[in-house]
Amino acid sequence: MAEGDIGTVIDTLNFEANLCDYPDIIHVSGDVYAIAYTGVDLDLFVCTFSVDAAGDIGAAVIDVVELDTANGVHPSIVHVSGIYYAISYRTSDADGRVITIHITDAGDISGGIYDSLLFDTGACSEPVMIHIAGTTYAVIYRGQSDDGFLRTFAIDSSGDIGAAYIDHYEFDTVYGADPSIINISGNIYAVAYTINGYFGKIFTLAIDPDGNIPGAVIDNVVFDGAQAWLPEIFHVTGDIYAVSYCGPGSDGFLKTFEITGAGSIGAGPIDTFEYDTTYGNASDVKHVSGNVFAIAYTGTDNDGYIITVSIDAAGNIGASVIDSYEFDGAHGDRPNLLYISGSIYIIAYESAAGVGKVISLDVSTVLPSAAKHLLLMGVG
C-alpha cells in the first residue's frame, strides 16, 4: 500500500440495533472505546466496546447505558480525569445540559449520571464541548433565536461540575449553526460555522484559562459566500488550517487558510479543492501522516465514504483525491472517524434502518518499507 491508500473493512460491530444518530467516539483505555449517541426516542445513550491494534472489534458491546430517558440530542463527549467523562447535549426542553459519568478502564459504565448542569435554559442545538485548561471547559452551540453562543464552566477531577457557568459570549446575534472550534495557540481559538444565508464563516477569539471570555472577535472571514453546511476546522501544520464542509451544490469542499498564533486570519483561502462533485456532507477529518489527511463523510445516496487527500505545509491541496473507498453502500450518515494504532482507524456511524455501526479499516501511513510490511502483516 502506498501513502494514503485505503484498505477494505477489517471488522464491524452493530453497537445499536434500533436507532443511532450523532455518534461521538472517545478512547477510554487500552483497547476500550466509548460512543455517546442519540438513540431510541431521541434519548441519550453511551456504550463501550473493544478494538485491538490490528482492527479486530469485540463481538459485542461491553456495556450500554441509557443516560437520559427524555432526550439527548447531538452529544459531545470529552475525558475529564480518571474514570470521569463529560457529555454535553440538548435536552427534551431544548435546553443545553452537561453531565459527568463514570467509565472504568474495563469499559463498565457505572452509577448513571454523577453530576449535571443546565448551561442554557433558553435553547441549545449542536453543542460541541472542548477542554480549555485545568478544570475549565467550554461548549459552543446554536442557541436562542438560532444565534451562536459560547459558554464556559468548571469540572473538577472528581467529576463535580460548577453550580453555574463561568462566562458566556453571543458570537453571532443573527444565526450561528453547527460550530466547530479549535485551539490555535495559548488563549486563542478559531471557530468555523454556518451564518445567516447559510454562508460559511471563520472567526478567532480569546478564552482565558479560568473561563473568562473577553468577548471581542479578533478577526473573521467569510470562507464561502454561497453555502457551507457542517463545517469542520482542523490544523494542518504551523499557521495553516483547513475547513471541510458541504458547499455549493451540496458537494464536498476543502479550503485552507492561514491563522497566526495571535488570531489574525489571511484575507482569503490559500487553496480550494472540491473533493466530491456530487455530494459531500457531515465530514470528519483526521491526519494520517505527513501531508496526508483522511476525510470520512456522507456521500452520494447517503452512503458512507472515506477518502485521502494531501495538503502541504504551505496550504496547497493536491489536485486529486489520493484514494477513496465506499465503506457502506447502503447508508453512512454522520461518520465519526478515530485513529486506533499504526494505520488502523475506526468509523462509527448510522447505517441502514438506523443501525449504529462501527467499522475498522486500514489507511496507510509513511513508514520504512520493511516496517510497513511488518505492520500490514500484524507484527509489531
N, C-alpha and C positions, 0 to 999 in steps of 0.2 A: 504493500500500500504506500502510495506517495503522500506527501504532506497534504492534509486536508481531505483525503479520501474517506468516504463514509462506508462502513460495512453494514451488513444486514442486521436485523434484530437478533440479539443473542438470547434474550429471555423475556417473558412477560408475566404480569400478575394483574388480575382483576381485583383491585382492592375495595371496590364498591360496586355491588351488583344492581343497585336500584337507581341512584341519581348522584352525579358528581358535577360540580361546577367550581370554577376559580381555585383549582388545586395549587397549593403553595408548599414546596418540599423544603426540608431542612435536614442537615446531618445531625444525628444525635451523638453516637459514639461508635467507633469501630465499624462494623458492618450494618449498624442500625440507623434507619432514617424515619422521619415522620412527615405526614402530609396533613395539612389543615385544609378543609374543603367545605363547600356548601352542599349539603346532601338532601335527603328526602324532606319534603315540606319546607325546603329552604332553611333547614336547621344547620347548626354548626357541628361538624364532626372533626375528630383527629384520629388517624390510625398510624400504626408503626409497622415496619416491615424490614427485611434484611436484603442487602445486596453485597456480594463479595467482590474482591478486586478483579475477578475475571468476568464480572457481569451476571453471575448466577443469582437470581432473585429467589427468596424463600417461597415455598409452595403456598403459603397462606399468610395473612397479616398476623403480626404478633399480638396486637391489641387494638381495639377501636372503642371510642367513647363519644357519645352524643353530648356535647358540652352546653349547648343552648337549644332547648326544645321548642322555642318560639320562633327564632330566626337567627341566621348567622351568615350574612352575605358578604362576599369578597374578603375572606380572611387573609391576613398578612401575619406570618409567624416569625419571631426572632428568638434567639437564645439570650437569656439573661445571665444566669450563672448556675453552675452545677446542674441540678435537676429541674431548674425553673426556666420556663419558656413563657413568652408573652404573645398574645394574639389580639390584633385589632380587627374590628368588623362592624357591619351595620346590623342593628337590632330590628325586632319586629315593629318598633315605633319609628324606624328610620333614624334612630339615634346612633352616635358613634360611641363604641364601647371598646375598652381594652381590658383583657383578663390575663391572669397568670395561672399556669398549670404545672403539674409535675410530670416529667417523663424520665424514667430511670435509664441508665446506660443499656439495660437489657431490653428496653422498649415497652416497659409496663407504664401505662398511663393511670395514675392512681389519684384518688381523692377529689376528682372533679375540679371545679373552679376554686382556686386558692384565694385570689383577691380580684377586685374589679373596680373600674372607674368609667363612668359615663363622661367622656371628654367633650361631647357636644349633644345637647338635648334638643337642638333645633332640627338638624338634618345632617346626614352623612352618607355619602356614596363613595365607592372606590378608595377606601383608606389604604395607605401604604405606610408602614412603620419602618423607622430607621434608628439605629443607636447613634447617639451624638457623642457622649463622653461620660465616663463614670457611671452614675445612676441616671443620667439624662437620656430620654428617648423623645422622638418626635413622630407625629403622624400627619401626613399631608393628604387632603381629600377634597371632594366636591361637596359643599355644604348647602346651607340655606340659600334659596333662590338660585341654586346652581353655581354660586360663587366659589372661588378657590380659597381654601383655608389651610393653615398650618398651626398646629398646637404642640406644645412640649409638656412633658410630665416626667415624674421620677418613679423608678422601680429599683428597689434595693436588691442586694444579692440574695436575700431571703424570699424574694417574690412579692414583697409588700409594695403596693402602688400608693403614691401620694394621694391625699384626700381631695386634691383639686389639681387642675392643670396649672403649669407654671406660667406660660405666656401663650399668646395667640397672635396671628397675623393673617389678615384677609389679603391675599396676594392678587386676587382678581375680583373686582366688585361687579362683574357682569357675567362671566362664565369661566369655569375652571375645571375641566373634566379630565379624568384618567391621568393624574400627575405621576411623574417618575422623578425620583430625587437621587442625587449622588453627591458625595463629598468631593470637593475639588482640592482644597488644601486648608489645613487649620480649621478656622471657623467658617470658611466659605463653602457654600453649597450651590449646586445648579439644579434647576427644575425644568423639565420638559412637560408640556401639557397641551390639551386642546382648548383653544379660546373661542370666544363668540364668532360665529361664522364658520366654525369647525376648522379654523386655521391652526397651524402649529406654532408654538412659541417656546423659547428658552429664556429663562432669567436667572440671575445669580443674586444671592443674599447671604447675610451672616446669621449664624445661630451660635450663641456663646455656649461654652461647656456647661454652664449652670442652667441653660434653658431659656435665657433671655433672648428675644428676637428684636434687634434694633429697629427693624421694620422697613427701612428704605431699600428698594431694589437697587443693586449696584449697576447692573447692565442687563439689557434684554435684546432679543432679536426674534422676529417672526421668520421661522425657518421654512414654512410652506404657507403661501397665501391662498391656496386652493382647498386643500384638505389634509388633515393629519389626525387620524384616529389612533388611539392606543400607542402613543409614542413611548419608546424606551431609550433613555440616555445611558451611555456606557463609556468607560475610559478606554482609549486606545493606547497611548503612550505619551509621556511628557505632558504638554499642554493640548494634546489632540484628543477630542471626544467625538462621539458619533451618536446619531439618533436613528433608530429603526422604527418604521411606522407604516400604517395603512394610508396611502396617499391618494392622489387623483386617480379616478377610475377604480378605486379600491385595490390598487396594485401595491406590491411591497416595495418600499423605498428605504434607502440608506443615505444619510448625509453626514459629512464630517465638518467639524468646527474647531477653532482654536479658542480655548478658555484659559486665561492666565490664573496663576495662584491668587491674584488679587481680585479675581472675579470679572475681569474685562473679557468680553466676547468679541470675536472677529466680526467684521461688518457683514459677512455672508458666508455661505458654505464653502469649504475648500474643494469638496468634490461631492458629486451626487451619483448614485447608482440605483437603477430600478431592477431589483433582483428577481421580481416576479411580475411579469407584464399582464397577467390575467387576474390574479387575486392574491393578496398577502396581508393577513390580519393577525392580531394578537401575538406578535413575535416576542421571543425571548432569546437573548444573545449571551453567549459565553466565549471567552478567549480560549483558543485551543493551544496554540504555540506560535512563537514568532509573530508573523504578520497575519496569521490565520484566525478567523473567528467563525463560530458556528451559530446559525440562526434557525431555531425551531419556530414554526408558525402554522397557522391555519390557511390552507391554500385552496385551489380550485375544488369545487363541490364540497367545501368544508372538510376536505381530507387533511391528514397530518403530513407535513413536510419538514425536512431538515436540510439545510444547505451549508456549504462553507464558502467564505469569501476572504479576500486579502485586503488589508488596509496597512499601508506603510507608515513609517514614523513621521512623514510629512502630511499625512491625512489623505493620500491618494488611494482610491479604491480600485481594485482590479477590474478590468474591463468586462470580465465574465465570471460567472459562478464557477468555483473550482470543482465542486461535486454536489450532487443533490440526491435525495432519497425520499420516497414516499413511505413513511413509516406506518401509516394507516390509511388504506384505500376506501374505508367506509365512513369514517368520521374522526376528526382530530382537532377538537376545539380547545382553545386556550392552553397550549402546551407549556409546561414549566420544565426547563432544562437545567440539569445539575451535573457537575463533574464528580466522578467517583474516584478513579485511580488510574494511573497510566494513560491509556487512551479510551477509557470506558466512561460513558455518560449515561444518565437515565433521563427519561421524559415521562412526566405524569400529565394526564390529560383526560378530557371527556371523550369517550369513544361512542360508537353507535348505541342507540337506545339509552343514552345517559350513563352507561357503564363507566366507572372510574378505572383507568388502566395505567400501569406503569410498565415501561419497556426499558431494556438496556441495549446499547449498541456501541460500536467502536468508531471513533473519529481519530484518525491517525495524527500523531504528533511528530515533531522533529527530533529524531533520535539517531545515534550512530546505527548503521545498518545491522550490525551484529546484535546490538541491544534491542533494536526494534524487532528483529526476528525472534529473540527470546520472549519479548513482551507478547507478541502475537501468538506465540506457542503456549502462553500461560506460565512461563517460567520467570521467577524473579519478581 
